[in-house]
């Protein structure tokens, strides 16, 4: 699975990069390595924003999470995108004869 991470308005530490990669890699079990994820982390006046755009299962899924804690935002965003992936996978399995 291909993962790209973009950080806006702050520097991204190696520890945080590894944390994001570890969380996103878990999504690969649903697409068997054929997925692509782009993570954008941004800091603004209201707090932290984490956006995940996931290409897989013949669909583009997008989620955006806003909060004060960047790790909390990452966890919530990954949970939301995982729910979307599961739902899409169930739809694909139901359509098969």
Secondary structure, DSSP 8 states (H G I E B T S, - for coil): -EEEEEEESS---HHHHHHHHHHHHTTHHHHTT--EEEEEEEEETTEEEEEEEEEETTEEEEEEEEES-HHHHHHHHHHHHHHHHHHHHHHHHHH--
